[in-house]
Amino acid sequence: MKHNINTVDRLIRIVISIILAVLFFAGIVEGTLGIIFLIMSAVALVTGLFKFCFVYAIFGIKTCKDEECK
């Protein structure tokens, strides 16, 4: 699996993941919306850690340069 996310995109996803998780676990967002936030947080964290986004792959998007996408 080739990487398709650059470093900036990766850091943004991880920061958003942390923010969404904090909103859920702090009780600021509850119920169905809280669960949706938690799922979005998990997806953002996984894509950030693995440097691969399935949606980007489907549409042929790469935010990293060729030498960075190894």
Buried (B, 14 or more C-beta within 10 A) or exposed (E): EEBBBBEEBBEBBBEBBEEBBEBBEEEEBEEEEBEEBBEBBEBBBEBBEEBBBEEBEEEEEBBBEEEEBE
